[in-house]
Amino acid sequence: MGYQCAVCRSVHVDLPDIGADKPDSWWDVPEEQRERRVQLTSDTCIIDNEHFFIRGVIEIPIHHEPGRFGFGVWVSQKKENFEHYLQNFDSDEIGPFFGWLCTSISYYPGGTLHLKTMAHFRGKGLRPLIMVEPTEHPLSVHQRFGLPVETAWDIVHHYVPPN
């Protein structure tokens, strides 16, 4: 299996991570107001100085494979936790911090917005590991118990057409 990379336009055969470059709330701000109301970096987002988001990764084990599959997602944070994260950006000595999942992963029926999560900070230049609350939601089940590599490819091809 494979996919054509949207960045380099090359065909790759390795399983990629899927990610969102903005929290879903970013889209709720009218385009002509974003420059004034939104502060967005590759790792953080602040909207109206009231809503605080960090970018992390939901990792899902792959059955019978050494690797894992990742979703790059955004989670909300309380202002105090967000500021603590900014002050200790590359530390694994903080958290974990609660947050609501603020990325819609459309592969999952019923949506993923506002699932409860915990952000675990890893330091070493790694984005936080986002753990979804243990429930019967399929994303939570996949994170706890893994999924077959074929299902991971189905998810990839949901977003990126096969080559």
Sequence and secondary structure as in RCSB ss.txt:
>XXXX:A:sequence
MGYQCAVCRSVHVDLPDIGADKPDSWWDVPEEQRERRVQLTSDTCIIDNEHFFIRGVIEIPIHHEPGRFGFGVWV
SQKKENFEHYLQNFDSDEIGPFFGWLCTSISYYPGGTLHLKTMAHFRGKGLRPLIMVEPTEHPLSVHQRFGLPVE
TAWDIVHHYVPPN
>XXXX:A:secstr
  EE TTT  EE S   EE SS GGGGGS GGGHHHHEEE SSEEEETTTEEEEEEEEEEEBTTSS EEEEEEEE
EE HHHHHHHHHTTT SSS  EEEEB    TTSTT  TT EEEEE   TT   EEEE SSSSHHHHHHHH B HH
HHHHHHHHHS   
